[in-house]
Structure formats: structure tokens, C-alpha cells
Amino acid sequence: MFPGRMNPKMMRQMQKMMSDMGMDSKDIKVLKITMELEDKIMVFEKPKVQVMDIMGNKTYTITGRAKNIKKEQQKEQIKDEEVKLDITKEDIEIVVSQCEVSEEEAKKVLEECNGDIAEAILKLS
């Protein structure tokens, strides 16, 4: 529509016209975008993202290179990673003081509840 570069006056006129029509556009800083499709996952590292607000409806435009990951590979990576639950001494002490149980019992119940203190207290009550 506008061949070459736009001069500042044309840019201001275009921004005013967009504003008059209820349109607003701005760039946002994004570090990473992940889109999960049926057969693959697309990851955009440091993309350029522009948000266009037209009468309350927002449209996001992503510009950048996508890294495609097959879902089978992603599932294998998740299976290979071992998740370690970190239960702190403070968590154990909270459960011990609230439920008047031994530290061993509090730790065991916290592990069963995946570290959720509130759930552990309710389970021991």
C-alpha cells in the first residue's frame, strides 16, 4: 500500500486515522512463544509480537522463526526427566506443629501430597 519508507508526517496521519477508527497498535516484548498443535510443538525464541486492538478485539501478530518439535520427542523428553520433590525442613515443621505428629510421619504425608502443606494437614487431621 505504501511503497518504500513512510515519512513521519504520513506515519502520524496513518496513526490518527487508525485512532479515529478505534484501532490501536503496539509492540510488546516477548521472550518465548510456544504453540501446541496436534502433531508438533512450535517454539518461537525472541519473536517480534505486535498487538492490534480494534474496538476491544485484540489480534496478536508473531514474526520470527519457529523451531518445530514432534510431539513424540517431547513426550520422550518428559519421561526421561526425573522429577524430584523438594520438601523443606520448614514444611515438615509446619505440619508437625499443626498436627502434632512425628517428623517422619509429616514428611511421609507431604510426599504423598506432592509437597502440598494444606492437603497434608487436612489428611492428618
HUQUIGI-V855001 format. One line per field, one symbol per residue. phi: phi as a letter, one per 20 degrees, with the letter a starting at -180 (. if undefined). psi: psi as a letter, one per 20 degrees, with the letter a starting at -180 (. if undefined). burial: I if it has 16 or more other C-alpha atoms within 10 Angstrom, else O. A space follows every 50 residues. Layout:
phi: ???
psi: ???
burial: ???
This chain:
phi: .dfmeefgffffffffffffendccbececebccdddfdbcdddeleecd ddddlnedcdddcqeeeecffffffffffffeededdeffffffffffdl cfffffffffffelnffffffffee
psi: gnqbqprhghgggghgggghjkpppqqqpphqppporgirpppoplrppp pooolippppppprpppppqhggghhgghhpppppoorhggghggghhil rrhggggghhghjkjoggggghhi.
burial: OOOOOOOOOOOOOOOOOOOOOOIIIOOOOOOOOOOOOOOIIIIIOOIIII OIOOOOOOOOOOOOOOOOOOOOOOOOOOOOOOOOOOOOOOIIIIIIOOIO OOIOOIIOIIIOOOIOIOOIIOOOO
